[in-house]
Amino acid sequence: MSAAVTVALLFFLSVALNEQVTEGCSCVPRHPQQQFCSSDIVIRAKVIEKVPSTVPGLTAYKIQTTETFKQLDKKRIQVIYTRTTPTFCVISLYNDEYLLSGQVQNGRVIVDLCDLVEPWNQLSQVQKASLSMYQKGCVCEISPCTGESCLIEILQKKCLLSLDDEKALQSVCLPGSDGFCRWQQSS
């Protein structure tokens, strides 16, 4: 095998391996309302400490819930889990207050990189106010758009979102009295 072929193969393999790692640690950009609606739980909580986990592949954190925005059952959440497997892009939580969303699996709340994991003090007042409105908008669909496709007004249960549209990122997609979904400013 020639040196040029060897270098080309090594380059291809390094790009392919790097792409797999990158895909494993990236999330499709979504509006916070989409993250809210697709989550089983959304809470404001203070992380107290990291505690020993009895579940392989998961890190456990003792928390104190200060506000509940969405929860399927009314059981008090005292522990949340993050994944420790590198393919899930490990996240670490510190002794701080967070907005957390996640999925309930086998009775455990699991939070990962693609969920809402934001320090509470870094959320704007608009973002905090929007949290109480997102549930009403879960009947609406938020669809990404680019360029001219963002100018098309769809009269359905859908709001179009350009990810560089700061106004939409500070708004909530809600159904109107006519049943059609539209972006509305949260107050």
FIDO-102161 format. One record per residue: residue number from 1; residue in one letter; x, y, z of N, C-alpha, C in turn. Coordinates in steps of 0.05 Angstrom, whole numbers, plus 32768, in hexadecimal, padded with zeros to 4 digits. Atoms other than C-alpha are relative to their C-alpha. Example, Ala and Ser with C-alpha at 12.3 -4.5 7.8 and 13.67 -1.06 7.14 Angstrom:
BEGIN
NODE   n res  nxx  nyy  nzz caxx cayy cazz  cxx  cyy  czz
NODE   1   a 8012 7FE8 8000 80F6 7FA6 809C 8012 8018 8000
NODE   2   s 7FF0 7FE8 7FFF 8111 7FEB 808F 7FF1 8016 800E
//
This chain:
BEGIN
NODE   n res  nxx  nyy  nzz caxx cayy cazz  cxx  cyy  czz
NODE   1   m 8011 7FE9 8000 8000 8000 8000 8012 8019 8000
NODE   2   s 7FEF 7FE8 8002 801D 8043 7FED 7FFB 8013 8018
NODE   3   a 8002 7FED 7FEA 802A 807A 8020 7FE8 8013 7FFD
NODE   4   a 8017 7FEE 8005 7FF5 80A7 7FFF 7FE6 7FF2 8007
NODE   5   v 8019 800E 7FF9 7FBF 8071 8006 7FFE 7FFC 801E
NODE   6   t 8000 8002 7FE3 7FD3 8065 804E 7FF8 801A 800E
NODE   7   v 8007 7FE6 7FF4 7FD0 80AF 805F 7FE2 8006 7FFB
NODE   8   a 801D 7FFA 8007 7F8C 80B5 803B 7FEE 7FEF 8012
NODE   9   l 8010 8011 7FEF 7F71 8079 8062 8000 800A 801D
NODE  10   l 7FFE 7FF6 7FE5 7F8A 8095 80A4 7FF0 801A 8003
NODE  11   f 8010 7FE7 7FFF 7F6B 80D9 8094 7FE3 7FF9 8000
NODE  12   f 801C 8007 8002 7F29 80B9 8081 7FF6 7FF4 801B
NODE  13   l 8007 800C 7FE7 7F28 808F 80C1 7FFF 8014 8016
NODE  14   s 8000 7FEC 7FEB 7F3A 80CA 80ED 7FE7 8012 7FFD
NODE  15   v 8018 7FF0 8005 7F02 80F4 80CD 7FE7 7FF0 8008
NODE  16   a 8018 8011 7FFA 7ED0 80BA 80D3 7FFD 7FFC 801E
NODE  17   l 8001 8003 7FE3 7EE2 80AD 811C 7FF9 801A 800E
NODE  18   n 8006 7FE6 7FF4 7EE1 80F7 812D 7FE2 8007 7FFC
NODE  19   e 801C 7FFA 8006 7E9C 80FD 810C 7FEE 7FF0 8013
NODE  20   q 8010 8010 7FED 7E81 80C3 8137 8000 800C 801B
NODE  21   v 7FFE 7FF4 7FE6 7E9A 80E4 8176 7FF0 801A 8001
NODE  22   t 800F 7FE7 8001 7E7E 8127 8161 7FE2 7FFB 8000
NODE  23   e 801D 8006 8000 7E3A 8109 8151 7FF6 7FF6 801B
NODE  24   g 8008 800B 7FE6 7E39 80E5 8194 7FFD 8016 8015
NODE  25   c 8001 7FEB 7FEC 7E43 8127 81B9 7FF1 8019 7FF6
NODE  26   s 800F 7FE9 800A 7E16 8155 8191 7FE2 7FFB 8002
NODE  27   c 801D 8002 7FFF 7DCD 8164 8196 7FF5 8012 7FE9
NODE  28   v 800E 7FF0 8014 7D9E 817E 8160 7FF6 8019 800E
NODE  29   p 800A 7FE8 7FF2 7D91 81C7 8172 7FE1 8001 8000
NODE  30   r 801D 8000 7FFC 7D4B 81CD 818E 7FF8 8018 8011
NODE  31   h 800B 7FEA 7FEF 7D20 8205 81AB 7FFC 7FF5 801C
NODE  32   p 8005 800A 7FE5 7D1B 8200 81F7 7FE4 7FF4 8004
NODE  33   q 801B 800B 7FFE 7CD0 81F3 81EF 8000 7FE4 7FF6
NODE  34   q 7FFF 801C 800A 7CE0 81B5 81C6 800C 7FEE 8015
NODE  35   q 7FF3 8010 7FEB 7D0F 819C 81FC 7FEC 7FFC 8018
NODE  36   f 8014 8002 7FEA 7CD9 81AB 8231 7FEB 7FEB 7FF9
NODE  37   c 8016 8011 8007 7CA2 8187 820B 8009 7FE3 7FFD
NODE  38   s 7FF7 801C 8005 7CCC 8149 81FB 800B 7FF3 801A
NODE  39   s 7FF6 800A 7FE7 7CE2 8141 8244 7FEA 7FF5 8011
NODE  40   d 8013 800B 7FEC 7CC1 8117 827A 7FFE 8013 8018
NODE  41   i 7FFF 7FEE 7FE9 7CD6 8149 82B0 800F 8019 7FF8
NODE  42   v 7FF1 7FE7 8002 7CEB 8192 82B2 7FFE 800C 801C
NODE  43   i 8000 7FF5 7FE4 7D00 81AD 82F6 8016 8015 8003
NODE  44   r 7FEB 7FEF 7FF5 7D27 81E3 8318 800A 7FF3 8019
NODE  45   a 7FF6 800F 7FE9 7D55 81C1 8349 801C 8009 8008
NODE  46   k 7FE6 7FFB 7FF5 7D91 81CC 8375 800E 7FE5 8002
NODE  47   v 7FF0 8018 7FFD 7DC7 8197 836D 800F 8002 801A
NODE  48   i 7FF4 8001 7FE6 7DDD 8185 83B3 801B 7FF4 8000
NODE  49   e 7FE6 800E 8001 7E13 8152 83A6 7FFE 7FE8 7FEE
NODE  50   k 7FFE 8019 800F 7E2B 8119 837C 7FFF 7FE9 8014
NODE  51   v 8003 8016 7FED 7E17 80D8 839E 8007 7FE5 7FF2
NODE  52   p 7FFA 801A 800D 7E2B 808F 8393 7FE8 7FF5 7FF0
NODE  53   s 8015 800B 8011 7E04 8070 835A 8000 7FE1 8002
NODE  54   t 8002 801D 7FFF 7DEA 8029 835E 7FFB 7FF5 7FE3
NODE  55   v 8006 8008 801C 7DDF 8028 8312 8019 8004 7FEF
NODE  56   p 7FE9 7FFE 8011 7E1A 8019 82E5 7FFB 8013 7FE8
NODE  57   g 8003 7FEE 8017 7E25 804F 82AF 7FF1 801A 8006
NODE  58   l 800E 7FE7 7FF8 7E00 8085 82D6 800D 800D 8018
NODE  59   t 7FF7 7FF1 7FE9 7E18 80BB 8305 7FE7 800C 800E
NODE  60   a 8018 7FF7 7FF1 7DE7 80CE 833C 8006 801B 800E
NODE  61   y 7FFE 7FE6 7FF2 7DDB 8114 8359 7FE8 8003 8012
NODE  62   k 8016 7FFA 7FEE 7DB2 8124 8396 7FF8 801D 7FFA
NODE  63   i 800A 7FE5 8006 7D85 8160 8387 7FEA 8008 8013
NODE  64   q 8017 7FF5 7FF2 7D53 818D 83A8 7FEF 800F 7FEC
NODE  65   t 8011 7FF3 8014 7D19 819F 8379 7FF4 8019 800D
NODE  66   t 800C 7FE7 7FF6 7D04 81E8 8382 7FE7 8008 7FF0
NODE  67   e 8017 7FF9 8011 7CD1 81ED 8349 7FFD 7FEA 7FEB
NODE  68   t 8006 8015 8014 7CAF 81BA 831C 7FF0 800D 7FE9
NODE  69   f 800E 7FF6 8017 7C9A 81CF 82D6 7FF1 7FEA 7FF0
NODE  70   k 800C 8016 800D 7C8A 818B 82BA 8009 7FE6 800D
NODE  71   q 7FF9 8019 7FF3 7C87 8146 82DA 7FE9 7FED 7FFB
NODE  72   l 8014 8014 8006 7C62 8107 82C5 7FF2 7FF5 8019
NODE  73   d 800C 8009 7FE7 7C58 80ED 830B 8008 8014 8016
NODE  74   k 7FFB 7FEC 7FEB 7C58 8114 834C 8013 7FF7 8016
NODE  75   k 7FEC 8009 7FEC 7C8F 80ED 836F 8016 8015 8002
NODE  76   r 7FEA 7FEC 7FFA 7CC3 811A 838F 801A 7FF5 7FF5
NODE  77   i 7FE6 8008 800B 7D04 8118 8368 8016 8008 8012
NODE  78   q 7FE9 7FFA 7FEE 7D40 8113 8396 801B 7FFA 7FF4
NODE  79   v 7FE7 8008 800D 7D74 80F5 8368 7FFB 8001 7FE1
NODE  80   i 8001 8001 801D 7D82 8100 831E 801A 7FF2 7FF7
NODE  81   y 7FE9 800F 800B 7DB3 80DA 82F2 800A 800C 7FE6
NODE  82   t 7FF5 7FFA 801A 7DE2 80EB 82B9 8010 7FE8 7FF7
NODE  83   r 7FF2 8017 800B 7E03 80B9 828C 801F 8004 8003
NODE  84   t 7FE3 7FFF 7FFE 7E4D 80A8 8295 800D 7FF4 7FE8
NODE  85   t 7FF5 800C 8018 7E55 8085 8252 8009 8016 7FED
NODE  86   p 7FF6 7FEB 8011 7E81 80AF 8224 7FEF 8005 7FE7
NODE  87   t 8010 7FFC 8018 7E52 80A3 81E8 7FE8 8012 8006
NODE  88   f 8016 7FEE 7FF9 7E1D 80CC 820E 800A 801B 8008
NODE  89   c 7FF5 7FE6 7FFA 7E4B 8107 8219 7FFA 8007 801D
NODE  90   v 8003 7FFD 7FE3 7E53 8109 8264 7FFC 801D 8007
NODE  91   i 8003 7FE6 7FF5 7E38 8146 8287 8004 7FFF 801E
NODE  92   s 7FFC 7FFF 7FE4 7E4B 815B 82CD 7FEF 8017 800C
NODE  93   l 8010 7FEC 7FF2 7E1F 8181 82FE 8010 8008 8019
NODE  94   y 7FF2 7FF5 7FE9 7E3A 81AD 8335 7FEC 800A 8015
NODE  95   n 8011 7FF6 7FEB 7E1F 81C8 8376 7FF5 801B 7FF8
NODE  96   d 800C 7FE7 800A 7DF2 81FB 8355 7FE2 7FFA 7FFA
NODE  97   e 801D 8003 8006 7DA9 8207 8342 7FFE 8000 7FE1
NODE  98   y 8003 8004 801D 7D94 81EF 82FC 7FE3 7FFE 7FF8
NODE  99   l 8018 8008 800E 7D5B 81EA 82CC 8007 7FE5 7FF4
NODE 100   l 7FFA 801B 800A 7D5A 819F 82BD 7FE8 7FF3 7FF3
NODE 101   s 8015 8011 800D 7D32 8175 828D 800C 7FE5 7FFB
NODE 102   g 7FF6 801B 8006 7D37 812B 8280 7FEA 7FEC 7FFC
NODE 103   q 8012 8017 8004 7D17 80E8 8275 8000 7FEE 8018
NODE 104   v 8003 8014 7FEA 7CFD 80B6 82A8 8003 7FE5 7FF3
NODE 105   q 7FFB 801B 8009 7D1A 8071 829B 8003 7FEE 8018
NODE 106   n 7FFF 8013 7FEA 7D0E 8037 82CA 7FFE 800F 801B
NODE 107   g 8005 7FF1 7FE7 7CF6 8069 82FF 8016 8014 8007
NODE 108   r 7FEA 7FED 7FFB 7D36 8093 82FA 7FFE 8018 7FED
NODE 109   v 7FFF 7FE9 8011 7D3B 80DA 82DF 801C 8002 7FF5
NODE 110   i 7FE6 8000 800D 7D74 80DB 82AC 8001 801A 7FEF
NODE 111   v 7FFB 7FE7 800E 7D8F 811D 8292 8019 7FFD 7FEF
NODE 112   d 7FE8 8002 8010 7DBE 8120 8257 8005 801A 7FF1
NODE 113   l 7FF6 7FE8 800D 7DE1 8152 822A 7FEB 800E 7FEF
NODE 114   c 8014 7FF4 8012 7DA5 815D 81FC 7FE7 800A 800F
NODE 115   d 8016 7FF6 7FF0 7D76 816F 8235 8005 801C 8009
NODE 116   l 7FFC 7FE6 7FF4 7D6C 81B2 8257 8011 7FFC 8019
NODE 117   v 7FEF 8001 7FE9 7DA6 81B7 8287 800E 801B 8001
NODE 118   e 7FF6 7FE4 8000 7DB0 8201 8295 8001 800A 801C
NODE 119   p 8000 7FF3 7FE5 7DC8 8225 82D3 7FEA 8015 8001
NODE 120   w 8017 7FF0 7FFD 7D8B 8249 82ED 8007 801E 7FFE
NODE 121   n 7FF9 7FE3 8000 7DAF 828C 82F6 8009 800A 7FE4
NODE 122   q 7FF9 7FF8 801B 7DC3 828C 82AC 7FE8 8002 7FED
NODE 123   l 8018 7FFE 8010 7D7B 828A 8293 7FF6 801D 8001
NODE 124   s 800B 7FE5 8000 7D5C 82CD 827E 7FE5 7FFF 800D
NODE 125   q 801B 7FFE 7FF4 7D1B 82E6 829E 7FEC 7FF5 7FEC
NODE 126   v 8013 800A 8014 7CF8 82D7 825C 8000 7FE1 7FFF
NODE 127   q 7FFE 801E 8000 7D12 828F 825C 7FF2 7FF4 8018
NODE 128   k 800D 8009 7FE7 7CFA 8286 82A4 7FE2 8002 7FFD
NODE 129   a 801D 7FFC 8004 7CB6 82A2 8293 7FF4 7FED 7FEC
NODE 130   s 8009 8012 8015 7CB0 8276 8256 7FFB 7FE4 800A
NODE 131   l 8003 801B 7FF5 7CB6 8236 8280 7FE4 7FFA 8008
NODE 132   s 801C 8005 7FF8 7C70 823F 829B 7FED 7FFF 7FE9
NODE 133   m 8012 7FFF 8018 7C54 8247 8254 8005 7FE9 7FED
NODE 134   y 7FF9 8014 8013 7C78 820F 822F 7FEC 7FE9 7FFF
NODE 135   q 8012 8017 7FFF 7C47 81D8 8246 7FE8 8005 7FEE
NODE 136   k 8017 7FF9 8011 7C0D 81FC 8222 8007 7FFD 7FE3
NODE 137   g 7FF7 8002 801C 7C36 81FB 81E2 8009 7FE5 7FF7
NODE 138   c 7FF7 801B 8008 7C46 81B1 81E2 7FEE 7FF4 7FEB
NODE 139   v 8011 800A 8016 7C0B 81A7 81B2 8009 800B 7FE6
NODE 140   c 7FF5 7FF4 8019 7C31 81D1 817F 801A 7FF2 7FF9
NODE 141   e 7FE6 800B 800A 7C6B 81B9 8154 8012 8017 7FF8
NODE 142   i 7FED 7FEC 8008 7CA9 81E2 814B 8012 7FF4 7FEB
NODE 143   s 7FF1 800B 8016 7CCA 81D7 8108 8017 8013 7FF8
NODE 144   p 7FEA 7FEF 8009 7D0F 81F0 80F3 7FFB 8009 7FE3
NODE 145   c 8002 7FF6 801B 7D13 821B 80B5 801A 8010 7FFA
NODE 146   t 7FE9 7FF0 8009 7D49 823F 808D 7FF8 8012 7FEA
NODE 147   g 8004 7FED 8016 7D4A 827B 8060 7FE3 8007 7FFA
NODE 148   e 801B 7FF8 8009 7D0A 8287 8038 7FEA 7FEE 800C
NODE 149   s 8014 8012 7FF5 7CE7 824A 8056 7FF6 800A 801A
NODE 150   c 8009 7FF4 7FE7 7CE3 8272 8097 7FEA 8015 7FFB
NODE 151   l 8013 7FEB 8006 7CB7 82A5 8074 7FE4 7FF5 7FFB
NODE 152   i 8019 800D 8006 7C80 8273 8064 7FF0 7FFD 801A
NODE 153   e 8010 8002 7FE8 7C48 8279 8097 7FEF 7FE7 7FFD
NODE 154   i 800F 8019 8001 7C2B 8235 80A6 7FE9 8002 8014
NODE 155   l 8017 7FFE 7FEE 7BE5 8237 80C2 7FF8 7FE4 800A
NODE 156   q 8004 801B 7FF4 7BE8 81F7 80EA 8009 8001 801D
NODE 157   k 7FF6 8001 7FE5 7BFF 81E0 812D 801F 7FFF 7FFF
NODE 158   k 7FE3 8000 8005 7C46 81F4 811A 800B 801C 8001
NODE 159   c 7FF1 7FE7 8001 7C77 822D 8127 801A 7FFA 7FF3
NODE 160   l 7FE6 8003 800D 7CB4 8236 80FB 8015 800D 8010
NODE 161   l 7FEA 7FF6 7FF0 7CF7 8241 811C 8019 8001 7FF0
NODE 162   s 7FE5 7FFD 800A 7D36 825D 8100 8012 8003 8019
NODE 163   l 7FF0 8001 7FE7 7D6C 824E 8134 8010 801A 8004
NODE 164   d 7FF3 7FE7 7FFC 7D8B 8292 8128 7FEC 8017 8006
NODE 165   d 8015 7FED 7FFA 7D49 82B5 8138 7FFE 8003 801E
NODE 166   e 7FFF 7FFB 7FE3 7D55 82D1 817E 7FE4 8005 800B
NODE 167   k 801B 7FFB 7FF6 7D0C 82E8 8183 7FF1 7FE6 8005
NODE 168   a 800E 801A 7FFC 7CF1 82A1 8179 800C 7FF1 8018
NODE 169   l 7FF4 800D 7FEA 7D23 8287 81AB 7FF7 800B 801B
NODE 170   q 800A 7FF4 7FE8 7D06 82B7 81DE 7FE1 8000 8000
NODE 171   s 801D 8001 8002 7CBE 82A5 81CB 7FF6 7FE4 8006
NODE 172   v 800C 801A 7FFB 7C8D 826C 81D7 7FEC 7FFC 7FE8
NODE 173   c 8012 8007 8015 7C67 8248 81A0 7FE6 7FF6 800D
NODE 174   l 8019 8007 7FF2 7C1E 8247 81B8 7FE9 8000 7FEC
NODE 175   p 8018 7FFF 8011 7BDB 8237 8199 7FEF 8019 8006
NODE 176   g 8011 7FE9 7FFC 7BAE 8273 818E 7FE3 7FF7 8002
NODE 177   s 801D 8006 7FFD 7B62 8277 8196 7FF6 7FF2 7FE7
NODE 178   d 8008 800D 8019 7B5D 8260 814D 800C 7FE4 7FFD
NODE 179   g 7FF4 801A 8000 7B85 8221 815E 801B 7FFE 7FF1
NODE 180   f 7FE7 8000 800E 7BC1 8235 8134 8017 8009 8012
NODE 181   c 7FE9 7FFA 7FEF 7C06 8238 8154 800F 8018 7FF5
NODE 182   r 7FF0 7FE9 8008 7C2E 8279 8153 8014 8006 8017
NODE 183   w 7FEC 7FF7 7FED 7C6B 8296 8175 7FF3 8017 8010
NODE 184   q 8009 7FEB 7FEF 7C58 82C1 81B1 8016 8007 8014
NODE 185   q 7FEC 7FF7 7FED 7C84 82EB 81DD 7FF7 7FF9 801C
NODE 186   s 8006 8005 7FE4 7C87 82D4 8225 8005 801A 800F
NODE 187   s 7FFC 7FE7 7FF1 7C81 830B 8258 800D 7FFB 801B
//
